[in-house]
Amino acid sequence: MNKKWFKNTLVILLPAIITFAANMFAYMVPKQIVPPSRYIFIDMEIDRLIPFVPWFVIFYYLAFVQWLNYFLQVSFGDKELRNRYFSADIISKIILFFIFMIWPTAVNRPPVDGLTGFWKWALSMTFTVDNPLGALPSIHCFYSWLAFRYSLDAEPKERRWITWLQLLMSLLVFASTVLVKQHYFIDIIGGVAYAEAFLLIERHTRIAEIIGGWFDRITESLTKNKGN
């Protein structure tokens, strides 16, 4: 791996890295600040009817593969679409930080004591690493929906089958969030609506132009000395 290839790849991926960093800040920092006594639980009758299906944790984890593919596609794809999607994402995370600080939500999860073997290990790891704080809107659903929406915008008609596979994967991820009791049903609606709201805001404002210009200035500063 030569230095020039690494630098060029870093330049391409930098907007994605910045966007992901904004997501981690908005999602993780409120969990460290907001006391547990302030969290709100919004379970409804439908949540009590949805069964606990441990093996759906497979799709909960496959969501991370879908998101990685999404970030790579956006980074290496059309620059205008990159600016649109990453700009909407960054602005949504700034607002999300305040949502999680002012109106924090959480989920009551079932015990895994009755499980054995792989499913107990997989769910125990999920419940340990991904705590149930900051539930509404669901970031799991937010990113899986963005992966589908990006495919809808980016894929040509002859490759539309990829878009429908993305939609199927997103629906399975949605199901996994409630079937492994990481989210309530309203969190799914919130995640999709939140993604659509900021795509709409981006479409009717200059956010993509402003943040896209910021991306360009940062990446240009890295490519200025081509000989390095």
NUSE-500699 format. One record per residue (C-alpha): residue in one letter; residue number from 1; x, y, z. Coordinates in steps of 0.05 Angstrom, whole numbers. Example, Ala and Ser with C-alpha at 12.3 -4.5 7.8 and 13.67 -1.06 7.14 Angstrom:
# NUSE-500699
[rec a 1 [246 -90 156]]
[rec s 2 [273 -21 143]]
***
This chain:
# NUSE-500699
[rec m 1 [0 0 0]]
[rec n 2 [35 64 -22]]
[rec k 3 [29 132 10]]
[rec k 4 [-6 165 -49]]
[rec w 5 [-61 111 -52]]
[rec f 6 [-73 118 23]]
[rec k 7 [-77 194 19]]
[rec n 8 [-125 192 -40]]
[rec t 9 [-170 141 -5]]
[rec l 10 [-169 183 59]]
[rec v 11 [-191 244 19]]
[rec i 12 [-249 206 -11]]
[rec l 13 [-271 177 56]]
[rec l 14 [-261 240 98]]
[rec p 15 [-333 266 89]]
[rec a 16 [-359 197 112]]
[rec i 17 [-312 198 172]]
[rec i 18 [-336 268 192]]
[rec t 19 [-409 247 183]]
[rec f 20 [-399 183 224]]
[rec a 21 [-363 223 279]]
[rec a 22 [-423 270 283]]
[rec n 23 [-468 210 291]]
[rec m 24 [-426 180 347]]
[rec f 25 [-424 246 384]]
[rec a 26 [-499 256 380]]
[rec y 27 [-513 184 401]]
[rec m 28 [-461 172 455]]
[rec v 29 [-450 238 491]]
[rec p 30 [-522 246 518]]
[rec k 31 [-517 175 547]]
[rec q 32 [-459 199 589]]
[rec i 33 [-493 263 613]]
[rec v 34 [-568 248 621]]
[rec p 35 [-584 212 688]]
[rec p 36 [-624 147 683]]
[rec s 37 [-681 178 723]]
[rec r 38 [-697 224 665]]
[rec y 39 [-708 171 612]]
[rec i 40 [-778 162 583]]
[rec f 41 [-808 94 562]]
[rec i 42 [-859 98 505]]
[rec d 43 [-883 27 500]]
[rec m 44 [-953 16 472]]
[rec e 45 [-1001 -42 466]]
[rec i 46 [-971 -63 400]]
[rec d 47 [-903 -72 434]]
[rec r 48 [-934 -120 484]]
[rec l 49 [-962 -160 425]]
[rec i 50 [-895 -165 388]]
[rec p 51 [-859 -230 409]]
[rec f 52 [-787 -236 431]]
[rec v 53 [-751 -272 374]]
[rec p 54 [-677 -279 392]]
[rec w 55 [-653 -305 324]]
[rec f 56 [-672 -239 291]]
[rec v 57 [-609 -211 323]]
[rec i 58 [-576 -235 259]]
[rec f 59 [-609 -179 220]]
[rec y 60 [-594 -130 277]]
[rec y 61 [-520 -143 264]]
[rec l 62 [-527 -146 188]]
[rec a 63 [-551 -74 192]]
[rec f 64 [-478 -54 206]]
[rec v 65 [-457 -87 140]]
[rec q 66 [-513 -49 104]]
[rec w 67 [-490 16 134]]
[rec l 68 [-417 4 117]]
[rec n 69 [-438 -9 45]]
[rec y 70 [-480 54 46]]
[rec f 71 [-423 98 71]]
[rec l 72 [-375 69 19]]
[rec q 73 [-426 77 -38]]
[rec v 74 [-439 150 -19]]
[rec s 75 [-365 165 -12]]
[rec f 76 [-344 135 -79]]
[rec g 77 [-408 154 -117]]
[rec d 78 [-437 218 -146]]
[rec k 79 [-410 280 -110]]
[rec e 80 [-476 317 -111]]
[rec l 81 [-511 258 -78]]
[rec r 82 [-455 252 -28]]
[rec n 83 [-464 325 -8]]
[rec r 84 [-539 316 -3]]
[rec y 85 [-539 254 40]]
[rec f 86 [-481 270 85]]
[rec s 87 [-505 342 96]]
[rec a 88 [-575 318 115]]
[rec d 89 [-542 267 161]]
[rec i 90 [-497 318 197]]
[rec i 91 [-552 369 208]]
[rec s 92 [-599 314 233]]
[rec k 93 [-547 293 284]]
[rec i 94 [-538 363 311]]
[rec i 95 [-613 365 324]]
[rec l 96 [-613 294 350]]
[rec f 97 [-562 312 403]]
[rec f 98 [-611 362 432]]
[rec i 99 [-669 313 426]]
[rec f 100 [-631 261 466]]
[rec m 101 [-611 314 517]]
[rec i 102 [-680 345 526]]
[rec w 103 [-726 286 513]]
[rec p 104 [-686 222 526]]
[rec t 105 [-721 156 512]]
[rec a 106 [-704 84 530]]
[rec v 107 [-730 13 524]]
[rec n 108 [-744 -41 576]]
[rec r 109 [-710 -105 552]]
[rec p 110 [-726 -177 570]]
[rec p 111 [-675 -220 609]]
[rec v 112 [-634 -270 569]]
[rec d 113 [-627 -320 627]]
[rec g 114 [-674 -370 594]]
[rec l 115 [-632 -372 530]]
[rec t 116 [-573 -418 517]]
[rec g 117 [-515 -425 468]]
[rec f 118 [-503 -377 410]]
[rec w 119 [-567 -337 417]]
[rec k 120 [-553 -322 491]]
[rec w 121 [-483 -300 473]]
[rec a 122 [-505 -257 414]]
[rec l 123 [-561 -222 452]]
[rec s 124 [-518 -213 515]]
[rec m 125 [-466 -179 473]]
[rec t 126 [-519 -135 439]]
[rec f 127 [-550 -115 505]]
[rec t 128 [-481 -99 534]]
[rec v 129 [-451 -60 476]]
[rec d 130 [-514 -26 450]]
[rec n 131 [-552 -2 511]]
[rec p 132 [-626 16 504]]
[rec l 133 [-617 91 515]]
[rec g 134 [-632 141 460]]
[rec a 135 [-687 100 428]]
[rec l 136 [-731 150 391]]
[rec p 137 [-716 160 335]]
[rec s 138 [-682 94 321]]
[rec i 139 [-614 105 291]]
[rec h 140 [-615 33 267]]
[rec c 141 [-677 48 226]]
[rec f 142 [-652 117 206]]
[rec y 143 [-590 89 172]]
[rec s 144 [-623 29 141]]
[rec w 145 [-675 74 111]]
[rec l 146 [-621 121 84]]
[rec a 147 [-586 62 52]]
[rec f 148 [-651 46 14]]
[rec r 149 [-665 119 -4]]
[rec y 150 [-594 129 -30]]
[rec s 151 [-600 67 -73]]
[rec l 152 [-666 94 -100]]
[rec d 153 [-632 158 -121]]
[rec a 154 [-566 128 -145]]
[rec e 155 [-581 63 -180]]
[rec p 156 [-600 65 -254]]
[rec k 157 [-664 29 -276]]
[rec e 158 [-627 -33 -300]]
[rec r 159 [-599 -42 -230]]
[rec r 160 [-664 -27 -193]]
[rec w 161 [-664 -98 -165]]
[rec i 162 [-608 -75 -118]]
[rec t 163 [-654 -21 -91]]
[rec w 164 [-709 -71 -76]]
[rec l 165 [-658 -115 -41]]
[rec q 166 [-639 -55 1]]
[rec l 167 [-712 -44 18]]
[rec l 168 [-720 -117 38]]
[rec m 169 [-658 -112 82]]
[rec s 170 [-683 -48 114]]
[rec l 171 [-750 -80 130]]
[rec l 172 [-715 -139 162]]
[rec v 173 [-672 -91 203]]
[rec f 174 [-735 -54 225]]
[rec a 175 [-766 -120 247]]
[rec s 176 [-703 -140 284]]
[rec t 177 [-703 -77 327]]
[rec v 178 [-771 -95 358]]
[rec l 179 [-764 -171 356]]
[rec v 180 [-701 -170 398]]
[rec k 181 [-731 -115 441]]
[rec q 182 [-679 -61 427]]
[rec h 183 [-734 -13 406]]
[rec y 184 [-808 1 411]]
[rec f 185 [-851 3 348]]
[rec i 186 [-856 78 350]]
[rec d 187 [-780 82 345]]
[rec i 188 [-783 52 275]]
[rec i 189 [-833 104 252]]
[rec g 190 [-791 158 284]]
[rec g 191 [-727 134 250]]
[rec v 192 [-758 133 181]]
[rec a 193 [-794 199 191]]
[rec y 194 [-731 232 218]]
[rec a 195 [-691 210 157]]
[rec e 196 [-745 235 109]]
[rec a 197 [-752 301 146]]
[rec f 198 [-679 319 137]]
[rec l 199 [-676 295 65]]
[rec l 200 [-734 343 54]]
[rec i 201 [-700 400 91]]
[rec e 202 [-636 388 51]]
[rec r 203 [-676 390 -14]]
[rec h 204 [-706 459 2]]
[rec t 205 [-646 493 32]]
[rec r 206 [-573 507 16]]
[rec i 207 [-547 458 69]]
[rec a 208 [-516 411 17]]
[rec e 209 [-482 469 -18]]
[rec i 210 [-454 497 47]]
[rec i 211 [-430 432 78]]
[rec g 212 [-408 406 10]]
[rec g 213 [-364 468 2]]
[rec w 214 [-336 454 72]]
[rec f 215 [-320 383 51]]
[rec d 216 [-285 409 -11]]
[rec r 217 [-242 458 28]]
[rec i 218 [-220 404 76]]
[rec t 219 [-204 354 21]]
[rec e 220 [-169 406 -21]]
[rec s 221 [-123 423 37]]
[rec l 222 [-103 350 39]]
[rec t 223 [-88 346 -35]]
[rec k 224 [-53 413 -41]]
[rec n 225 [17 382 -37]]
[rec k 226 [11 326 -87]]
[rec g 227 [84 309 -82]]
[rec n 228 [76 288 -9]]
***
